[in-house]
Structure formats: structure tokens, C-alpha cells
Amino acid sequence: AFALLSRIDELALILLDMQMPDMSGPDFLVMLEEKLPDVVKNVPVVFLSAMDRAPMSKAWGFIRKPMDIDKFLEAVHHFIEMGANQSKTLSKDRILEVTVL
């Protein structure tokens, strides 16, 4: 996954499930920051989760599952716009939850 991410020229958003088969989304994000810090610095990372909230991390927010496809696409567009329009300085209060039931 890291090799693939490093080859993409224009990355607008990274969606990570909180519970992947080999590791958790937060664990992957920590490894991503170690291996490709510029990606984490410049690209919004968003968790997909059925939990009530995501852990504090470098993620910009989370989208709650299950989800309606139209609302999911709206949330994805929202996070892409955030990445394009806002400062890349992360803060605890910028973690955004989007519920797309």
C-alpha cells in the first residue's frame, strides 16, 4: 500500500477503515506518517467507522458506517474540499464527524 501511495501524483483523500484485516486504520496511519510524512501532511485522511468516534490522530475526521451512498459521496467531497481549501495545520478541534446513515 505504501509503494502504491508513493506513486500517485495527485492524491486528494485517503479513506481508512478502522478495522482492516491486517492492522487497524490508526496503526496504518502511524506507519504512513513514518514512511510518507508528506502524504499525511498534505492529504486529508478520513476513517470509516461503525464506532461513535475515532481516536485522536492525524486523521481529519471520520465517516460513520453504515452509510447511504449519496451521503457518503457528499461527505467524501466535503473532505476533499477541506483539503483543497484549508490550512494543513492539524488541531484537535478539526476532527470532524460525518454521519451518513
C-alpha positions in Angstrom: 0.0 0.0 0.0 2.8 2.4 0.8 4.5 1.8 -2.6 1.3 2.5 -4.4 0.6 5.7 -2.4 4.1 7.0 -3.2 3.5 6.5 -6.9 0.2 8.6 -7.1 0.9 12.1 -8.3 -2.3 13.8 -7.2 -3.8 12.3 -4.1 -7.0 14.1 -2.9 -8.1 11.9 0.0 -7.2 8.7 1.9 -10.1 6.7 3.4 -9.1 4.1 6.0 -11.4 1.6 7.7 -10.9 1.5 11.4 -10.7 -2.3 11.3 -8.8 -3.8 8.4 -7.7 -7.4 8.2 -4.0 -7.0 9.0 -4.0 -3.8 11.1 -6.2 -1.0 12.4 -6.7 2.2 10.5 -4.9 4.2 13.2 -2.0 1.8 13.1 -1.7 2.2 9.3 -1.9 5.9 9.7 1.1 5.9 12.1 3.1 3.8 9.7 2.1 6.0 6.8 3.3 9.1 8.6 6.6 7.4 9.3 7.1 6.2 5.7 5.4 9.1 3.8 5.2 12.1 6.1 4.4 14.5 3.2 1.4 12.5 2.2 -0.1 12.7 5.8 0.9 16.4 5.9 -0.8 17.3 2.6 -3.7 14.9 2.1 -6.8 14.5 4.2 -7.0 11.1 5.9 -10.5 10.1 7.0 -11.5 7.0 8.9 -14.6 4.9 8.1 -16.1 3.5 11.3 -19.1 2.0 12.9 -17.9 3.3 16.3 -19.3 6.5 17.8 -16.0 8.4 17.4 -12.5 7.9 16.0 -9.4 8.1 18.2 -7.3 11.2 18.2 -4.8 11.0 15.4 -3.6 12.9 12.3 -6.9 12.0 10.6 -9.0 14.9 9.6 -12.2 13.2 10.6 -14.4 10.1 10.2 -17.4 8.9 8.3 -19.7 6.7 10.3 -21.0 3.4 8.9 -23.4 2.1 7.7 -23.9 4.8 5.0 -26.2 5.9 2.3 -24.1 6.1 -1.0 -25.3 9.6 -1.9 -24.5 10.9 1.6 -21.2 9.1 1.6 -20.2 10.7 -1.7 -21.2 14.1 -0.3 -19.0 13.5 2.8 -16.1 12.5 0.6 -16.5 15.6 -1.5 -16.6 17.7 1.7 -13.3 16.3 3.0 -11.6 16.7 -0.4 -12.8 20.4 -0.4 -11.4 20.8 3.1 -8.1 19.5 2.0 -8.1 21.9 -1.0 -9.3 25.0 0.8 -8.0 24.9 4.4 -4.6 25.2 6.1 -2.8 21.9 6.6 -2.1 22.6 10.2 -3.9 20.0 12.3 -5.6 20.7 15.5 -7.7 18.6 17.9 -10.8 20.6 17.2 -10.7 20.0 13.5 -11.6 16.3 13.8 -15.0 16.2 12.0 -17.6 13.5 12.2 -19.9 13.0 9.2 -22.8 10.6 9.9 -24.1 9.3 6.6 -26.9 6.9 7.6 
